[in-house]
Amino acid sequence: MDFSDQEVHTYVAKLTKYQMIKFIMLY
């Protein structure tokens, strides 16, 4: 699979956002 830099950045942003939400939910 070939990813562009923008797609990777979007994926990382979504993953970080999900982890932030999960952290807030646990907190």
mmCIF file of the N, C-alpha and C atoms, coordinates in Angstrom:
data_MODEL
# 
_entry.id   MODEL 
# 
loop_
_atom_site.group_PDB 
_atom_site.id 
_atom_site.type_symbol 
_atom_site.label_atom_id 
_atom_site.label_alt_id 
_atom_site.label_comp_id 
_atom_site.label_asym_id 
_atom_site.label_entity_id 
_atom_site.label_seq_id 
_atom_site.pdbx_PDB_ins_code 
_atom_site.Cartn_x 
_atom_site.Cartn_y 
_atom_site.Cartn_z 
_atom_site.occupancy 
_atom_site.B_iso_or_equiv 
_atom_site.pdbx_formal_charge 
_atom_site.auth_seq_id 
_atom_site.auth_comp_id 
_atom_site.auth_asym_id 
_atom_site.auth_atom_id 
_atom_site.pdbx_PDB_model_num 
ATOM 1  N N  . MET A 1 1  ? 0.853   -1.200 0.000  1.00 0.00 ? 1  MET A N  1 
ATOM 2  C CA . MET A 1 1  ? 0.000   0.000  0.000  1.00 0.00 ? 1  MET A CA 1 
ATOM 3  C C  . MET A 1 1  ? 0.883   1.242  0.000  1.00 0.00 ? 1  MET A C  1 
ATOM 4  N N  . ASP A 1 2  ? 0.472   2.220  -0.777 1.00 0.00 ? 2  ASP A N  1 
ATOM 5  C CA . ASP A 1 2  ? 1.252   3.450  -0.896 1.00 0.00 ? 2  ASP A CA 1 
ATOM 6  C C  . ASP A 1 2  ? 0.474   4.607  -0.277 1.00 0.00 ? 2  ASP A C  1 
ATOM 7  N N  . PHE A 1 3  ? 1.056   5.219  0.732  1.00 0.00 ? 3  PHE A N  1 
ATOM 8  C CA . PHE A 1 3  ? 0.385   6.336  1.403  1.00 0.00 ? 3  PHE A CA 1 
ATOM 9  C C  . PHE A 1 3  ? 1.092   7.643  1.077  1.00 0.00 ? 3  PHE A C  1 
ATOM 10 N N  . SER A 1 4  ? 0.293   8.679  0.874  1.00 0.00 ? 4  SER A N  1 
ATOM 11 C CA . SER A 1 4  ? 0.876   10.004 0.707  1.00 0.00 ? 4  SER A CA 1 
ATOM 12 C C  . SER A 1 4  ? 1.108   10.606 2.089  1.00 0.00 ? 4  SER A C  1 
ATOM 13 N N  . ASP A 1 5  ? 1.937   11.623 2.173  1.00 0.00 ? 5  ASP A N  1 
ATOM 14 C CA . ASP A 1 5  ? 2.237   12.243 3.468  1.00 0.00 ? 5  ASP A CA 1 
ATOM 15 C C  . ASP A 1 5  ? 0.978   12.804 4.118  1.00 0.00 ? 5  ASP A C  1 
ATOM 16 N N  . GLN A 1 6  ? 0.081   13.344 3.296  1.00 0.00 ? 6  GLN A N  1 
ATOM 17 C CA . GLN A 1 6  ? -1.149  13.930 3.829  1.00 0.00 ? 6  GLN A CA 1 
ATOM 18 C C  . GLN A 1 6  ? -2.035  12.856 4.452  1.00 0.00 ? 6  GLN A C  1 
ATOM 19 N N  . GLU A 1 7  ? -2.125  11.697 3.805  1.00 0.00 ? 7  GLU A N  1 
ATOM 20 C CA . GLU A 1 7  ? -2.951  10.604 4.329  1.00 0.00 ? 7  GLU A CA 1 
ATOM 21 C C  . GLU A 1 7  ? -2.386  10.095 5.650  1.00 0.00 ? 7  GLU A C  1 
ATOM 22 N N  . VAL A 1 8  ? -1.061  9.968  5.720  1.00 0.00 ? 8  VAL A N  1 
ATOM 23 C CA . VAL A 1 8  ? -0.415  9.519  6.955  1.00 0.00 ? 8  VAL A CA 1 
ATOM 24 C C  . VAL A 1 8  ? -0.672  10.529 8.065  1.00 0.00 ? 8  VAL A C  1 
ATOM 25 N N  . HIS A 1 9  ? -0.546  11.816 7.750  1.00 0.00 ? 9  HIS A N  1 
ATOM 26 C CA . HIS A 1 9  ? -0.763  12.875 8.737  1.00 0.00 ? 9  HIS A CA 1 
ATOM 27 C C  . HIS A 1 9  ? -2.195  12.839 9.249  1.00 0.00 ? 9  HIS A C  1 
ATOM 28 N N  . THR A 1 10 ? -3.158  12.624 8.341  1.00 0.00 ? 10 THR A N  1 
ATOM 29 C CA . THR A 1 10 ? -4.568  12.555 8.731  1.00 0.00 ? 10 THR A CA 1 
ATOM 30 C C  . THR A 1 10 ? -4.808  11.349 9.629  1.00 0.00 ? 10 THR A C  1 
ATOM 31 N N  . TYR A 1 11 ? -4.193  10.214 9.297  1.00 0.00 ? 11 TYR A N  1 
ATOM 32 C CA . TYR A 1 11 ? -4.345  8.993  10.095 1.00 0.00 ? 11 TYR A CA 1 
ATOM 33 C C  . TYR A 1 11 ? -3.785  9.201  11.503 1.00 0.00 ? 11 TYR A C  1 
ATOM 34 N N  . VAL A 1 12 ? -2.611  9.808  11.587 1.00 0.00 ? 12 VAL A N  1 
ATOM 35 C CA . VAL A 1 12 ? -1.984  10.069 12.888 1.00 0.00 ? 12 VAL A CA 1 
ATOM 36 C C  . VAL A 1 12 ? -2.843  11.036 13.699 1.00 0.00 ? 12 VAL A C  1 
ATOM 37 N N  . ALA A 1 13 ? -3.395  12.053 13.034 1.00 0.00 ? 13 ALA A N  1 
ATOM 38 C CA . ALA A 1 13 ? -4.242  13.030 13.722 1.00 0.00 ? 13 ALA A CA 1 
ATOM 39 C C  . ALA A 1 13 ? -5.488  12.357 14.286 1.00 0.00 ? 13 ALA A C  1 
ATOM 40 N N  . LYS A 1 14 ? -6.102  11.469 13.504 1.00 0.00 ? 14 LYS A N  1 
ATOM 41 C CA . LYS A 1 14 ? -7.291  10.749 13.969 1.00 0.00 ? 14 LYS A CA 1 
ATOM 42 C C  . LYS A 1 14 ? -6.941  9.838  15.136 1.00 0.00 ? 14 LYS A C  1 
ATOM 43 N N  . LEU A 1 15 ? -5.798  9.156  15.041 1.00 0.00 ? 15 LEU A N  1 
ATOM 44 C CA . LEU A 1 15 ? -5.375  8.238  16.089 1.00 0.00 ? 15 LEU A CA 1 
ATOM 45 C C  . LEU A 1 15 ? -5.107  9.002  17.390 1.00 0.00 ? 15 LEU A C  1 
ATOM 46 N N  . THR A 1 16 ? -4.433  10.155 17.277 1.00 0.00 ? 16 THR A N  1 
ATOM 47 C CA . THR A 1 16 ? -4.142  10.978 18.452 1.00 0.00 ? 16 THR A CA 1 
ATOM 48 C C  . THR A 1 16 ? -5.430  11.492 19.070 1.00 0.00 ? 16 THR A C  1 
ATOM 49 N N  . LYS A 1 17 ? -6.364  11.926 18.222 1.00 0.00 ? 17 LYS A N  1 
ATOM 50 C CA . LYS A 1 17 ? -7.646  12.442 18.697 1.00 0.00 ? 17 LYS A CA 1 
ATOM 51 C C  . LYS A 1 17 ? -8.416  11.348 19.435 1.00 0.00 ? 17 LYS A C  1 
ATOM 52 N N  . TYR A 1 18 ? -8.389  10.136 18.905 1.00 0.00 ? 18 TYR A N  1 
ATOM 53 C CA . TYR A 1 18 ? -9.075  9.005  19.528 1.00 0.00 ? 18 TYR A CA 1 
ATOM 54 C C  . TYR A 1 18 ? -8.458  8.696  20.891 1.00 0.00 ? 18 TYR A C  1 
ATOM 55 N N  . GLN A 1 19 ? -7.123  8.708  20.971 1.00 0.00 ? 19 GLN A N  1 
ATOM 56 C CA . GLN A 1 19 ? -6.444  8.434  22.236 1.00 0.00 ? 19 GLN A CA 1 
ATOM 57 C C  . GLN A 1 19 ? -6.753  9.523  23.260 1.00 0.00 ? 19 GLN A C  1 
ATOM 58 N N  . MET A 1 20 ? -6.852  10.768 22.817 1.00 0.00 ? 20 MET A N  1 
ATOM 59 C CA . MET A 1 20 ? -7.194  11.878 23.715 1.00 0.00 ? 20 MET A CA 1 
ATOM 60 C C  . MET A 1 20 ? -8.585  11.677 24.287 1.00 0.00 ? 20 MET A C  1 
ATOM 61 N N  . ILE A 1 21 ? -9.540  11.320 23.427 1.00 0.00 ? 21 ILE A N  1 
ATOM 62 C CA . ILE A 1 21 ? -10.922 11.099 23.861 1.00 0.00 ? 21 ILE A CA 1 
ATOM 63 C C  . ILE A 1 21 ? -10.976 9.933  24.845 1.00 0.00 ? 21 ILE A C  1 
ATOM 64 N N  . LYS A 1 22 ? -10.269 8.845  24.530 1.00 0.00 ? 22 LYS A N  1 
ATOM 65 C CA . LYS A 1 22 ? -10.255 7.667  25.391 1.00 0.00 ? 22 LYS A CA 1 
ATOM 66 C C  . LYS A 1 22 ? -9.653  8.017  26.754 1.00 0.00 ? 22 LYS A C  1 
ATOM 67 N N  . PHE A 1 23 ? -8.604  8.831  26.754 1.00 0.00 ? 23 PHE A N  1 
ATOM 68 C CA . PHE A 1 23 ? -7.964  9.251  27.993 1.00 0.00 ? 23 PHE A CA 1 
ATOM 69 C C  . PHE A 1 23 ? -8.925  10.086 28.837 1.00 0.00 ? 23 PHE A C  1 
ATOM 70 N N  . ILE A 1 24 ? -9.643  11.008 28.191 1.00 0.00 ? 24 ILE A N  1 
ATOM 71 C CA . ILE A 1 24 ? -10.610 11.854 28.898 1.00 0.00 ? 24 ILE A CA 1 
ATOM 72 C C  . ILE A 1 24 ? -11.740 10.999 29.466 1.00 0.00 ? 24 ILE A C  1 
ATOM 73 N N  . MET A 1 25 ? -12.189 10.009 28.706 1.00 0.00 ? 25 MET A N  1 
ATOM 74 C CA . MET A 1 25 ? -13.266 9.128  29.164 1.00 0.00 ? 25 MET A CA 1 
ATOM 75 C C  . MET A 1 25 ? -12.824 8.351  30.404 1.00 0.00 ? 25 MET A C  1 
ATOM 76 N N  . LEU A 1 26 ? -11.589 7.849  30.403 1.00 0.00 ? 26 LEU A N  1 
ATOM 77 C CA . LEU A 1 26 ? -11.076 7.098  31.547 1.00 0.00 ? 26 LEU A CA 1 
ATOM 78 C C  . LEU A 1 26 ? -10.863 8.017  32.747 1.00 0.00 ? 26 LEU A C  1 
ATOM 79 N N  . TYR A 1 27 ? -10.450 9.254  32.477 1.00 0.00 ? 27 TYR A N  1 
ATOM 80 C CA . TYR A 1 27 ? -10.184 10.204 33.539 1.00 0.00 ? 27 TYR A CA 1 
ATOM 81 C C  . TYR A 1 27 ? -11.506 10.654 34.168 1.00 0.00 ? 27 TYR A C  1 
# 
